[in-house]
Amino acid sequence: MNAVHPPVFLPDPDATDALATRLAARLGAGDVLLLEGQIGAGKTHLARALIRARGVAEDVPSPTFTLVQVYDSDAGEIWHADLYRLGDPDEVIELGLAEAFDTALCLVEWPGKLGPDRPRGALELRFTLSGEGRCVAFLSDDPAWETRLADL
């Protein structure tokens, strides 16, 4: 994985919402965001803000217990998955994520649980706590993300 954009510091929730809005405008069907970071690092907040930025007005709960929430947006389906509770990568197949990676915008929290089903070309957002805020690094094995995120 290579850095495809300089890290972004998010001092507060409003900054996270603004990043999600800018990022949402650059995403579409077949894009996969892998949201990596410890509990409380801001993964779910960014995912919710991004889903709302794509025109979803309904409640956007955390998929911690349902594992996957699917939304219809102005640009097609959005799948928001939280894999924290999965015990084995084989369980990913049962969720239908592999197919969704090709047809929907997918936001995946705890992507380490994907095992061999981790999609190539995905954009990883690696969240770390930094003082009172968060820092987000942007990584991918697909250099095309550099161009897509250039003016982020």
Salt bridges, closest charged atoms under 4 A:
ASP17 OD1 - HIS45 NE2 2.68
ASP31 OD2 - ARG148 NH2 2.54
ASP74 OD1 - ARG54 NE 3.53
GLU109 OE2 - HIS80 NE2 2.63
GLU124 OE1 - ARG118 NH2 2.43
GLU124 OE2 - ARG126 NH2 2.77
ASP141 OD2 - ARG120 NH1 3.13
ASP151 OD1 - ARG26 NH2 2.75
